[in-house]
Amino acid sequence: MPVTLDLLPLNCQARIVAVDWDALAPDEGKRLRSLGLDAGARVAIAHRGIFAGRDPIALSLGRMTVAVRRAHARAMTVEAVDSER
């Protein structure tokens, strides 16, 4: 069942199925694409911030850890995948 990335449980492997690029500023979208955060990418939430709003969210993306704002994660729809694939 697809959910937005900000609602994904910690350490749950997921695949990005869609990104609402219109919800992001053009320069933010360009930065996220250059990091590989686009449809088809496999991600997992490694950590959430501890302060109000729980920003930033640390994502595991391949061998990288990438910090994104909750608003950015909310623009991405993901679905859980088997971690063995």
N, C-alpha and C positions, 0 to 999 in steps of 0.2 A: 504494500500500500504506500504510494508516494506521500511524502511529507516535505515541508521546507527544511533546509539544512539546519536552521537554528533549533529545531525541535528534535533532531536526531539524538538518541542516547549516546553517552560517552562510549568510545571504543567500538561502536557498531560500524562495520564496513558498509559503505553505500556507494552507489553510482549516481552521478549527476545526470538527470534525465532532461532537464530544461533549466534555462536561466532567463529571467525577466530582465533583459538588458535595458529596457525602457525605465525600469525602476532605479537604475544606477546612473550616476553622472558619467558622461563619456570617458573622462580620464580614469575614473575608477574601473569601468568596464574594461578598458584597455589594459590596465595593470593586472586585473584578475585573469584576463585571457593570456597575458604574457607569462603568468605563473602556472598556467595549465588548468585553471578552474573554468572548465567549459563542459558542455554535454559530453558524456562518456567517461569523464575522469572519475577515478575511484578515490574516495576520501573517507576519513573517520575523524570525529571530534576527539582530540587528545586532551583538551583542557578548556574550561570556561573561566572567565575572569571572576573575581570574588566580590567586586563592588556592585553597586546598584546598576541594573541593566545587564550584568554579567558579561560585559565587554572587556577585552576582545575574546574571540573564540579562536583557539589554536587548532588548526586542521593538520592531520597527517595526509600528505599528498605524495605518494611514491616514497622517496627517501627524504623528502623535505618536510619541515613544519612551517606552516604559513599562518600568520595571524590575520583575521578578518573581523570587521565589525559585524555586529548582530544584524544590522540592516542589509549588509551584503549577503550574509547567510540566508536571510529571509527571502531574498530574490532567487534562490536556487532551490529547485525541486529535486529531491533524491529518492531512491528506493534502495532498501537494504539488499545486500548480496551475500552469498556464501563466502566466507573468508578463505575457503580452500580452493576456490577457482583461480 
